[in-house]
């Protein structure tokens, strides 16, 4: 047993946790091979380590997780006795591990909030369209954070089925505030823009409000005339006392920020092309 492994197994828990954080810092800062090896051994032989160490390590899975840990992560994801499945899900997400999908769906059904959250996040990052039917009902569930995570995951997965689920939640609102749905729909640019522009003329001020929010989040130039019209002319008021004109004003600011960020990213590229 080398010094790093011993420090993770011996002494009081606080001291072991401090050493874990030092290993993570070493691995992140310079790719320290000794630190990486110790961290990967912790993930591989997780049953031999305190759960606190495993969970804290997996909170920073991006630092050290690689393909060699696929099997241990799947084992931990199914290990109800060790009870660190939510943290194993973080590692599976980092690897975009499709073999983890069945275990993540099982974790999603358990009802443990931490497990549910990490399962939804992981499913979104893995991007397997087969899980859309399991995620879509969460758009109509409690609590709100679970709806938000589901919307984010569906947007990340993409595809027509995910878009249909989000659009249904947008058109037939089960909840008063659906900013998370509007934000998710904006990620389906450019195909979503014509639908949102059409809804911006709907008789329902709530739909116009959320359409404005979504249009701004697309960052697309073609939405500007519609948002300017809503800001100047729309006196509609929502069921939660929001004004369509105010939503349009905020959406215009969002659209301009996105365009400015795009322009800033292009400047170094344009400069390099001129050399």
C-alpha positions in Angstrom: 0.0 0.0 0.0 1.6 3.3 -1.0 1.4 6.5 1.0 -1.6 8.0 -0.7 -3.7 4.9 -0.4 -2.7 4.5 3.3 -3.7 8.1 3.9 -7.2 7.4 2.6 -7.6 4.3 4.8 -5.9 5.2 8.1 -6.5 7.8 10.7 -9.6 9.7 11.6 -12.2 10.6 8.9 -11.5 14.3 8.8 -7.8 13.7 8.1 -8.6 11.2 5.4 -11.0 13.7 3.8 -8.4 16.4 3.9 -6.0 14.1 2.1 -8.6 13.3 -0.5 -9.0 17.0 -1.3 -5.2 17.3 -1.7 -5.3 14.4 -4.1 -8.0 16.1 -6.1 -6.1 19.3 -6.2 -2.9 17.6 -7.3 -4.7 15.7 -10.0 -6.6 18.8 -11.3 -3.6 21.1 -11.2 -1.0 19.0 -13.0 -2.4 15.6 -13.8 -0.3 14.1 -11.0 -0.1 10.4 -11.9 0.2 9.2 -8.3 -2.9 11.2 -7.3 -4.9 10.0 -10.3 -3.9 6.4 -9.5 -5.1 6.7 -5.9 -8.4 8.3 -6.9 -9.1 5.7 -9.5 -8.3 2.9 -7.0 -10.8 4.5 -4.6 -13.5 4.4 -7.3 -12.5 0.9 -8.3 -12.4 -0.7 -4.9 -15.0 1.6 -3.3 -16.3 -1.0 -0.8 -12.9 -0.8 0.9 -13.3 3.0 1.6 -15.6 5.1 3.7 -18.7 6.3 1.9 -17.8 9.9 2.7 -14.6 9.6 0.7 -16.3 8.0 -2.2 -19.1 10.6 -2.4 -16.6 13.5 -2.1 -14.4 12.1 -4.8 -17.3 11.5 -7.2 -18.5 15.1 -6.7 -15.4 15.9 -8.7 -15.5 12.9 -11.1 -14.4 15.1 -14.0 -10.9 15.2 -12.4 -10.1 11.5 -12.6 -12.8 9.3 -14.0 -11.8 7.4 -17.2 -13.0 4.4 -19.2 -11.2 2.0 -16.9 -13.8 2.7 -14.2 -16.8 1.8 -16.2 -17.4 -1.6 -14.6 -16.8 -0.4 -11.0 -19.2 2.5 -11.6 -21.9 0.2 -12.8 -21.3 -2.0 -9.8 -21.7 1.0 -7.4 -24.7 2.2 -9.2 -26.4 -1.1 -8.4 -25.0 -1.4 -4.9 -27.9 -0.6 -2.5 -25.9 -1.8 0.5 -23.1 0.7 0.0 -25.7 3.3 -0.8 -23.7 5.7 -2.9 -25.7 5.2 -6.0 -26.3 8.9 -6.6 -22.5 9.5 -6.6 -21.9 6.6 -8.9 -24.4 8.2 -11.3 -22.1 11.3 -11.4 -19.3 9.1 -12.6 -21.5 7.4 -15.2 -22.6 10.8 -16.4 -18.9 11.9 -16.8 -18.3 8.8 -19.0 -21.6 9.2 -20.9 -21.9 5.5 -20.1 -24.8 4.1 -22.0 -24.6 0.8 -20.2 -25.7 2.7 -17.1 -29.1 3.6 -18.5 -31.0 0.7 -16.9 -29.5 1.3 -13.5 -30.2 5.0 -13.8 -33.8 4.4 -14.6 -34.1 2.1 -11.6 -32.5 4.8 -9.4 -35.0 7.3 -10.9 -37.9 5.2 -9.7 -36.7 4.8 -6.1 -38.0 8.1 -4.9 -34.8 9.2 -3.2 -34.4 12.9 -4.1 -30.6 12.8 -4.4 -30.7 9.7 -6.5 -33.5 11.0 -8.7 -31.6 14.3 -9.4 -28.4 12.6 -10.3 -30.2 10.0 -12.4 -31.9 12.7 -14.4 -28.7 14.7 -14.9 -26.9 11.6 -16.0 -29.6 10.5 -18.4 -29.5 13.9 -20.0 -25.7 13.8 -20.4 -25.7 10.3 -21.8 -28.3 11.4 -24.4 -30.0 8.1 -25.1 -33.4 8.9 -26.7 -34.9 5.7 -25.4 -35.3 7.3 -22.0 -37.5 10.2 -23.1 -40.7 8.3 -22.2 -39.4 8.0 -18.6 -38.4 11.6 -18.4 -41.4 13.3 -20.0 -43.8 12.6 -17.1 -41.5 14.4 -14.8 -42.4 17.7 -16.5 -45.8 17.3 -14.7 -44.4 16.2 -11.3 -43.5 17.7 -8.0 -41.2 19.2 -6.8 -40.3 22.0 -9.2 -36.6 21.2 -9.2 -37.4 17.8 -10.6 -39.4 19.4 -13.5 -36.4 21.7 -14.2 -33.9 18.9 -14.3 -36.2 16.9 -16.6 -36.6 19.8 -19.0 -32.8 20.3 -19.0 -32.2 16.6 -19.7 -34.8 16.4 -22.5 -33.2 19.5 -24.1 -29.8 17.8 -23.9 -31.1 14.6 -25.4 -32.9 16.4 -28.2 -34.9 14.7 -30.9 -38.5 15.0 -32.0 -39.9 13.0 -29.0 -38.2 15.2 -26.5 -39.3 18.3 -28.3 -42.9 17.0 -28.4 -42.9 16.4 -24.6 -41.5 19.9 -23.9 -44.0 21.6 -26.3 -46.9 19.8 -24.6 -45.8 21.1 -21.3 -45.4 24.6 -22.8 -48.9 24.7 -24.5 -50.8 22.9 -21.8 -49.3 24.3 -18.7 -49.7 22.3 -15.5 -47.9 25.0 -13.5 -48.0 28.7 -13.5 -44.3 29.4 -14.0 -42.6 27.4 -16.7 -39.4 29.3 -17.4 -37.5 26.1 -17.4 -39.6 24.8 -20.3 -39.1 28.0 -22.2 -35.3 27.8 -21.7 -35.3 24.1 -22.8 -37.3 24.8 -25.9 -34.8 27.6 -26.9 -32.2 24.9 -27.3 -34.1 23.4 -30.2 -33.1 26.4 -32.4 -33.6 26.9 -35.3 -36.6 24.6 -35.8 -38.5 25.8 -32.8 -38.4 29.5 -33.8 -41.4 29.5 -36.2 -43.6 27.8 -33.6 -42.6 30.3 -30.9 -43.2 33.2 -33.3 -46.7 31.9 -34.0 -47.4 31.6 -30.3 -46.3 35.2 -29.8 -49.6 36.1 -31.5 -51.7 33.8 -29.4 -54.8 35.1 -27.5 -53.4 33.7 -24.2 -51.1 36.3 -22.6 -49.4 33.5 -20.6 -48.4 31.8 -23.8 -47.1 35.1 -25.2 -45.1 35.8 -22.1 -43.3 32.4 -22.2 -42.9 32.6 -25.9 -41.1 35.9 -25.5 -38.8 34.4 -22.8 -38.0 31.4 -25.1 -37.4 33.6 -28.2 -34.9 35.7 -26.3 -33.0 32.6 -25.1 -32.6 31.4 -28.7 -30.3 34.4 -29.4 -31.5 34.4 -33.0 -31.5 37.8 -34.8 -34.9 37.0 -36.6 -36.8 37.1 -33.3 -35.9 40.8 -32.6 -38.8 42.4 -34.5 -41.4 40.3 -32.7 -39.8 41.0 -29.3 -39.7 44.7 -30.1 -43.4 44.7 -31.0 -44.4 42.8 -27.9 -42.4 45.2 -25.7 -44.0 48.3 -27.4 -47.5 47.1 -27.9 -48.5 44.1 -25.8 -50.4 45.1 -22.7 -51.2 41.5 -21.7 -51.0 40.4 -18.1 -50.4 36.8 -16.9 -52.1 34.9 -14.2 -49.1 35.5 -11.9 -49.2 39.3 -12.6 -46.4 39.3 -15.1 -46.5 41.6 -18.1 -45.8 40.4 -21.6 -44.1 43.7 -22.5 -41.7 43.3 -19.6 -41.0 39.7 -20.6 -40.2 40.9 -24.1 -37.9 43.6 -22.8 -36.0 41.1 -20.7 -35.9 38.7 -23.6 -34.3 41.4 -25.8 -31.6 41.9 -23.3 -31.0 38.1 -23.2 -30.9 38.0 -27.0 -28.3 40.8 -27.1 -26.1 39.2 -24.5 -26.1 35.9 -26.5 -25.2 37.8 -29.7 -22.4 39.7 -27.9 -21.0 36.4 -26.5 -21.0 34.9 -30.0 -19.2 37.9 -31.4 -16.6 37.8 -28.7 -15.9 34.1 -29.4 -15.6 34.9 -33.1 -13.0 37.7 -32.7 -10.0 35.5 -31.9 -10.9 33.2 -34.8 -11.2 36.2 -37.2 -7.9 37.5 -35.9 -6.1 34.2 -36.5 -7.5 34.0 -40.0 -5.9 37.4 -40.9 -2.4 36.3 -39.8 
